[in-house]
Amino acid sequence: MPKKLYFYINSEIKWDLEMAKQNLDILINDLDIKCFNFQRFGKEFVKQLKLSPNSFIQLAIQLAYYRVHNEVCAACDIASLRMFRGGRTDYIRSPTNQMLSFIQACDDDAVSREAKVQLLREAVDAYSILTEQSLMGQGIDRHLLGLKLQAIEEGLSVPRIFMDTAYGLATHWKLRTGQVTVDFNYIQTKKNSLICFHKSKNKYRNI
């Protein structure tokens, strides 16, 4: 039978708890939250076009970011590794050459509508392949993390790749995305990064 645990909380622990509450309040207040309800179409329409809804929305998020900041940034979606024993998550890196080609062509009047549609399909397909690879444990980020942690655990020098400027830029996530089951979907932090959650529905999609 489960036994109830009793904890002795002295004045020092109470003080630490109070400080933790205050620090949490600071973090909570350091957020800008906005929910956008897109009602023109939803995932069923995207499926009718034989496109992955999640890949489609990832492309839309990247396009929106590019239109605001005029750049494609390091961005990641989350893939669950629950098919593996002890598996947790890995990242799906959404920026691809195909995605960049579509984004640059999207607002270019010199590019035909048919060409844009083809570039969109190629970008969506490329992201879907990356998603499948990550779900199968073939992503790169957790393997690199394991390499770094193993070096630290064994007292070895951390591989030079982790000190490289390019690696630092590639892992400074300015855009984090994912699917959630809650009703709030878009969070912008004041730390130079965006967190976008989206909820799939048949008729519309929250962002």
N, C-alpha and C positions, 0 to 999 in steps of 0.2 A: 504493500500500500504506500502511496506517496505520503511523504511527511512534510509538514509545513516547516519552512525555515524561518528562523528569527534572526534578525540582524541588529547588532548593537551599533547605533549611530551616535557618535559623540559630537561635540561641538566643532571639532576640526573637520569631520566629514560633512556636517551640515553646512559649514562655510564653503567647502569645495562644491557641494551641490548647488548652492546659491550662485556661486561664481559661474558654474557651468550653465545654469539657466540664463544668466545675464549674457554670457557669450553667445548662447544659442539665439537669444532675442536679437542680438546685433547682426548675426548672420541672416536671420529671417527678414529683418528690415532692410538688408542690403540686396534686395531683389526687386526687379521690375517684372511684373507678371501681366501678360496680355493673352486673351483667348480670342481666336478668330474662327468663325464658323463659315466654312465654304459650302455653299448650297447648290452650286450649278450642276454638279454631278458627284458621284461617289464611286466606291470600288467596283460596283457591278458594271458600270459603264466602262471602266478601265479593263475589266476582265473581258468584256465583249470585244475589245480591241486586241485581245490576246497578249496583254501586258501584265506584268506583276504589279499589283497596287502598291506594295511597299517600295519597290524599285522606282515606280513612277513618282511617288511622293518624295523620295530622296532626291530625285532629279529636280523636282519643283522647288524644294528647299534650297538646293545649291544654286539654282537659277535666281531665286529671290535674293540670296546672299550676294551673288555676283552683281546684280543690278544695284544693290545698295552700296557695296564696298569696292566694286570694280576689281575683284580678285576672286580666285578659287582658293579656299583655305584648307588646312588640315581638318578633316571631319571624319566622324566615326559613328557607326550604328552598332548596336549590341547584338551579338549572336549567342544563343544559349548552347552550351556544350553538354546538356543533360543526358545525351545518349551515351556519354562516357562515364565510367565510374569515377566519382570525385570531380567530374567536370563542372565548371562554373560558366564562365563567359569568355568570349574573345571579341575583338573588334572587327567590324567590316569597314574598310576604308572606302568611303563613297567617292572621292575624287578619282576619276579615271581619264585617260586620253579621250575616250569616246564621249564622256560627259562634258569635258572641256570643249570639244568640237561642236557639240549641240548648243552649249551655252553661248559660245561666240557667234554661232550662226543664227540663233533664235531671233535676235533683234536686228539682224542684217537684212535690209530690204533687197539686197542683191541676190540673196539666196532664195530659191523657189520654195513654195510650201511643201512640195513633194520631197525635196531634198531635206528639209527640216524634219519632216515626219520620219524619213529614213534614219537620220542622225539620232532622233529621239529613240527609235526602236533599238538602234545599236547601243546607245547609252544604257537603256533599261536592261537589255540583255547582258551587257558587260557587268552591271551591278548584280544581276541575278546570279551570274556565275560566281562572283566573289562571295555572295551570300552562301551559296551551296558549299563552296570550298571552306568557308569559316565554320559552318555547321558540322562539317566532316573533320574538323580539327586541323585544317590545312591553312589556317591564318598564320600571320607572321608575328603578331605582337606578343602573344603568350609564350611562344618559343624564345623570342628575344629576351623577354622578362625572365624566363627560366635560366637562360644562359647567364644573365647578369647576376641573378640571385645565387646561382651555383658558384660563380667566381667569388662572390663576397663570402659565402659560407665556407669555402675552402681556403680562404685567405689569399686568393690570387688577384692579380691586377685585373681590374675591370677592362674588358675588351675595348679597344680604341673607338669602335663604332659608336659607343654610348657617349663619347666625348665630342663627337663630330657635330658641327653646327647644323648640318643637314638633318641629322637624327633629332636634334632638339626642336627644329622647326616642324619636322614630320610628326612629332608627338605632342606638340602644343596645340591641343584641340580647341580651335576657335568655334567649332560647331559640333554639338553632340545631339544625336537624334535617336528616336526609338518609338516603339508602339507601347501604349499603356492603356489600362482599363479605367482610368479615372477621367474626370471631366475637365481637368485643367490641362492645357496642352502647350503653352508657349511661355518660356521663362527666359528673360535676358538678364544676365548678371552684370555687375559693374566691374568685373575682372577681365574684360576684353574677350568674352566668350558668350555664346548663345547655346541654350538648351531647348531643343524643339521636340515635343512629344506629339504624336498624332494617334487618333482613335478612329479605327475603320468602322464605317457604317455603310449600309447599302445605298443610301440616297445622298449622303454628304460625308464630309470629312472635317473633323476639327483639327486646327493647327494652332 
